[in-house]
Amino acid sequence: MAEPIVIVDYDPRWPEEFARLCDRAQSALGELAVSIEHVGSTAVPGLPAKPVIDMVVAIASDDDLPEAIERLEAIGYRARGDLDVPGREAFSWPEGESRHHLYVSPSSSEELRAQITFRDVLRSDPGLAAAYVALKRELAARYRDDRPSYTDGKNDFIAAALASSIAEQPDAEN
C-alpha cells in the first residue's frame, strides 16, 4: 500500500536536496540536459507540501529521450512511461535515494511549460499560494490513501491558475 498523503511545513533544506539531485542527474545526462528545473510545491519558498522533490529535465527533442533514459537508468532510475501525461517521461527514483520525482520532457513540451509557469505563479502570488495550500490540505485529509483522487482534486485549481496567468500576459502583437 502506498504511503498516506501528508502535507508538511516548508523545509528550507528542499532547495539543497534539489541541488544535490540536480547535480547527480546533470552529471549523468551531460549535454542532453538543456535545463533541470525544480517544480512542484517544494520549489516554492515557504509553501507547505508533500516532502517529495519534483524535478524535470528539459531535453532538446523527443529524439534525445532514448539516450536520456539509458543514461538515467545507468545511475539507478527506472523509466515508467508517460503515466498518462503526454510530453513527459516519468522515472522511479534509485534505490537508496530519498524519494523524489524525476521527469524528462522535450523543451517544447506544453507539460514542461505548464509546470514551470505554475511554479512561477505560486512564487509570485502569495494569495494564490495560500489558497493552493488550503486546497491541498483539504484534499490530503479527504483522500489520505488515494493519490489519484488527491491529484485529480488539484487539476481544476491548477488549470484556472494557468489560464489566469496566460490571460495576464501582455499580447505580443500590441
C-alpha positions as CSV (number, residue, x, y, z in Angstrom):
1,M,0.0,0.0,0.0
2,A,1.2,3.5,-0.8
3,E,2.3,5.9,1.9
4,P,-0.5,8.2,3.1
5,I,-0.6,11.8,1.7
6,V,0.8,14.2,4.3
7,I,1.4,17.9,3.8
8,V,4.2,19.3,5.9
9,D,5.5,22.7,6.6
10,Y,8.1,24.1,4.2
11,D,11.6,22.7,4.8
12,P,14.4,25.1,3.9
13,R,16.6,22.1,3.1
14,W,14.4,21.3,0.0
15,P,16.4,23.6,-2.3
16,E,19.6,21.9,-1.2
17,E,18.2,18.5,-1.8
18,F,17.1,19.6,-5.3
19,A,20.6,20.9,-6.0
20,R,22.1,17.6,-4.9
21,L,19.7,15.6,-7.1
22,C,20.1,18.0,-9.9
23,D,23.9,17.7,-9.9
24,R,23.6,13.9,-9.9
25,A,21.2,13.9,-12.9
26,Q,23.3,16.6,-14.7
27,S,26.5,14.5,-14.3
28,A,24.7,11.5,-15.9
29,L,23.0,13.4,-18.7
30,G,25.7,15.9,-19.7
31,E,24.9,17.8,-22.8
32,L,21.5,16.1,-23.2
33,A,20.1,18.3,-20.4
34,V,19.1,21.7,-21.7
35,S,18.0,22.6,-18.2
36,I,16.9,20.9,-15.0
37,E,14.0,22.6,-13.1
38,H,12.8,22.3,-9.5
39,V,9.0,22.3,-9.9
40,G,6.1,21.4,-7.7
41,S,5.3,22.8,-4.2
42,T,8.7,22.1,-2.8
43,A,10.1,24.6,-5.3
44,V,8.0,27.5,-3.8
45,P,9.8,29.0,-0.7
46,G,7.5,28.9,2.3
47,L,4.9,26.7,0.8
48,P,3.8,23.6,2.8
49,A,4.0,20.4,0.6
50,K,4.3,16.7,0.5
51,P,8.0,16.2,1.3
52,V,8.9,14.9,-2.2
53,I,11.1,16.9,-4.6
54,D,9.8,17.2,-8.1
55,M,12.3,17.9,-10.8
56,V,12.1,18.0,-14.6
57,V,14.9,17.7,-17.1
58,A,14.4,19.5,-20.4
59,I,15.9,17.9,-23.4
60,A,16.2,19.4,-26.9
61,S,13.7,17.0,-28.5
62,D,12.0,13.6,-28.3
63,D,14.9,12.2,-30.3
64,D,17.1,12.6,-27.2
65,L,14.7,10.6,-25.0
66,P,16.2,7.1,-25.6
67,E,19.7,8.3,-24.7
68,A,18.4,10.2,-21.7
69,I,16.6,7.1,-20.4
70,E,19.7,5.0,-20.9
71,R,21.9,7.4,-19.0
72,L,19.4,7.8,-16.1
73,E,18.9,4.1,-15.9
74,A,22.7,3.7,-15.6
75,I,22.6,5.6,-12.3
76,G,19.6,3.7,-11.0
77,Y,16.5,5.5,-12.3
78,R,13.8,3.3,-14.0
79,A,11.7,4.7,-16.8
80,R,7.9,4.4,-16.2
81,G,6.5,5.8,-19.4
82,D,4.4,9.0,-19.5
83,L,1.9,7.8,-16.8
84,D,-0.9,9.3,-19.0
85,V,0.8,12.7,-19.1
86,P,1.8,13.3,-22.7
87,G,5.1,15.2,-23.2
88,R,6.7,13.8,-20.1
89,E,8.6,10.6,-19.2
90,A,8.4,9.7,-15.6
91,F,11.1,7.8,-13.6
92,S,11.2,5.9,-10.3
93,W,13.9,7.1,-8.0
94,P,17.0,5.0,-7.4
95,E,17.1,2.5,-4.6
96,G,18.8,4.1,-1.6
97,E,18.0,7.6,-2.7
98,S,15.5,9.9,-1.0
99,R,12.1,9.7,-2.5
100,H,11.7,12.2,-5.4
101,H,10.0,12.5,-8.8
102,L,12.1,12.9,-11.9
103,Y,10.6,13.7,-15.3
104,V,12.1,14.2,-18.7
105,S,10.4,16.4,-21.3
106,P,11.4,17.9,-24.6
107,S,11.9,21.7,-24.2
108,S,8.9,22.3,-26.5
109,S,6.6,20.3,-24.2
110,E,3.4,22.0,-23.1
111,E,3.6,20.0,-19.8
112,L,7.0,21.4,-19.1
113,R,5.8,24.9,-19.8
114,A,2.8,24.4,-17.5
115,Q,4.9,23.0,-14.7
116,I,7.3,26.0,-14.8
117,T,4.5,28.6,-15.2
118,F,2.5,27.2,-12.3
119,R,5.6,27.2,-10.1
120,D,6.4,30.8,-11.0
121,V,2.8,31.9,-10.4
122,L,2.8,30.4,-7.0
123,R,6.1,32.1,-6.2
124,S,4.8,35.5,-7.2
125,D,1.3,35.4,-5.8
126,P,1.1,34.7,-2.0
127,G,-2.7,34.7,-2.1
128,L,-2.9,32.1,-4.7
129,A,-0.2,30.0,-2.9
130,A,-2.2,30.2,0.3
131,A,-5.4,29.1,-1.5
132,Y,-3.5,26.2,-3.1
133,V,-2.1,25.1,0.3
134,A,-5.7,25.1,1.8
135,L,-6.9,23.0,-1.1
136,K,-4.0,20.6,-0.8
137,R,-4.6,20.2,3.0
138,E,-8.3,19.6,2.5
139,L,-7.7,17.0,-0.3
140,A,-5.0,15.3,1.8
141,A,-7.4,14.9,4.7
142,R,-10.2,13.6,2.4
143,Y,-8.0,11.4,0.2
144,R,-5.2,10.4,2.6
145,D,-4.8,7.0,1.0
146,D,-6.0,7.8,-2.6
147,R,-3.3,9.5,-4.6
148,P,-5.2,9.6,-7.9
149,S,-8.2,11.4,-6.3
150,Y,-5.8,13.8,-4.4
151,T,-4.1,14.6,-7.7
152,D,-7.4,14.9,-9.7
153,G,-8.7,17.3,-7.0
154,K,-6.0,19.8,-7.8
155,N,-6.5,19.8,-11.6
156,D,-9.2,22.5,-11.8
157,F,-7.3,24.8,-9.5
158,I,-4.1,24.4,-11.5
159,A,-5.9,24.9,-14.8
160,A,-7.6,28.1,-13.5
161,A,-4.2,29.4,-12.3
162,L,-2.6,28.7,-15.6
163,A,-5.5,30.2,-17.6
164,S,-5.3,33.3,-15.4
165,S,-1.6,33.6,-15.9
166,I,-1.9,33.3,-19.7
167,A,-4.7,35.9,-19.7
168,E,-2.5,38.3,-17.7
169,Q,0.5,38.1,-20.1
170,P,0.8,41.0,-22.4
171,D,-0.2,40.4,-26.0
172,A,2.9,40.4,-28.1
173,E,1.1,42.0,-31.0
174,N,0.0,45.1,-29.1
